[in-house]
Amino acid sequence: MKKIFITGASSGIGKSLALAYAKKKCLIGLSSRRIEILNDVSKECKRLGGIPFVYELDVQNSEQCEIVSNTFIKDADGVDCVIANAGIGGDDQIYSGSSKSINNVLKTNILGVTNTLMPFIPYMREQRNGSLVCISSVASYVPLPFHGGYASSKIAIRMIFDSWRPTLERHNIRTISICPGFVDTPIVKGPARKLPMRSPDKAAEKFIKVIAKGKNTYVYPWHYKILIFIANIVPKWLYNYVIRTVFHKPIN
Ligand SMILES: NC(=O)c1ccc[n+]([C@@H]2O[C@H](COP(=O)([O-])OP(=O)(O)OC[C@H]3O[C@@H](n4cnc5c(N)ncnc54)[C@H](OP(=O)(O)O)[C@@H]3O)[C@@H](O)[C@H]2O)c1
């Protein structure tokens, strides 16, 4: 029986991943800050045939992350896969005179990922097996006006995985970066909600297959690869001209 630990399991992609693993009769560690909602997700997991454990966790708190990772390893008697999924959006508040908003995104989306994953690595190294997963984003390939914090946080975690991969591979630990485009969850706000979006359940089913295969980096859905290709060949001056002309204010 596979033992999977997920952050941000109360909503969106994390919740859908939890339910999809429950259908596969896995043992699942569900964590996030909103414990009442997690308890509902836990009931649903049980109904689907999984064995859930619930942990209240703020990924910005590194001590809490260490305690919860050890507790999960004891509760589950091991760990096979850790999915650092918790993340927040939000614009940089570029004219606010304060770094509060952008720093909150950076803390959750970068330090939250390292806080989540690091405590599991010694255990995985010892057992010579495991998968570490981060939910990066297509935004890690394209500069986003007013969302520099978000875009850079998603590049950072992908780059951390690219840097760790050859080292951790020696211990049979896989590092999988998943880069979704728009998925229909509460993180997508404002006019972006009018864009085509994939359902979180469909996305989760695909992600589970990719995780099982141990793919290094996965862009979902595939057509975002075309957008990434175009974004990389368009001259920077042209990109900046379009952004300057079209986007004057934050989009959400
Ligand atoms: N949806 C998209 O279009 C899309 C695209 C690319 C990448 N992503 C990434 O996918 C991941 C999941 O997002 P989502 O779309 O599923 O959004 P979501 O529905 O808003 O879920 C975000 C999850 O993160 C948790 N979370 C936020 N801050 C946290 C903290 N400090 N400590 C612990 N948990 C925290 C939330 O739980 P609590 O509030 O209960 O703590 C919630 O469960 C994020 O990393 C996001 O950047 C999403």
The ligand as an ORCA input file, in Angstrom:
! r2SCAN-3c Opt
* xyz 0 1
  N      -5.016     26.182    -10.242
  C      -4.117     26.549    -11.134
  O      -4.447     27.067    -12.223
  C      -2.651     26.289    -10.873
  C      -1.759     26.420    -11.943
  C      -0.405     26.203    -11.711
  C       0.041     25.845    -10.443
  N      -0.858     25.731     -9.421
  C      -0.336     25.376     -8.094
  O      -1.051     24.270     -7.581
  C      -0.964     24.277     -6.155
  C      -2.341     24.027     -5.584
  O      -3.159     25.162     -5.851
  P      -4.700     25.053     -6.211
  O      -4.864     25.515     -7.582
  O      -5.222     23.730     -5.827
  O      -5.272     26.214     -5.275
  P      -6.208     26.176     -3.979
  O      -7.457     25.428     -4.284
  O      -6.313     27.585     -3.529
  O      -5.382     25.319     -2.926
  C      -4.270     25.831     -2.253
  C      -3.987     24.910     -1.080
  O      -2.809     25.371     -0.434
  C      -3.049     25.389      0.963
  N      -2.219     26.406      1.600
  C      -2.070     27.718      1.272
  N      -1.236     28.324      2.117
  C      -0.823     27.370      2.996
  C       0.036     27.384      4.129
  N       0.679     28.486      4.528
  N       0.236     26.211      4.804
  C      -0.390     25.083      4.418
  N      -1.236     25.009      3.371
  C      -1.452     26.160      2.682
  C      -4.532     25.681      1.119
  O      -5.008     25.120      2.334
  P      -5.393     25.941      3.656
  O      -5.914     27.276      3.236
  O      -6.409     25.052      4.305
  O      -4.127     26.011      4.435
  C      -5.104     24.904     -0.052
  O      -5.368     23.579      0.326
  C      -0.364     25.623     -5.767
  O       1.005     25.461     -5.473
  C      -0.528     26.458     -7.036
  O       0.426     27.487     -7.144
  C      -2.194     25.956     -9.600
*
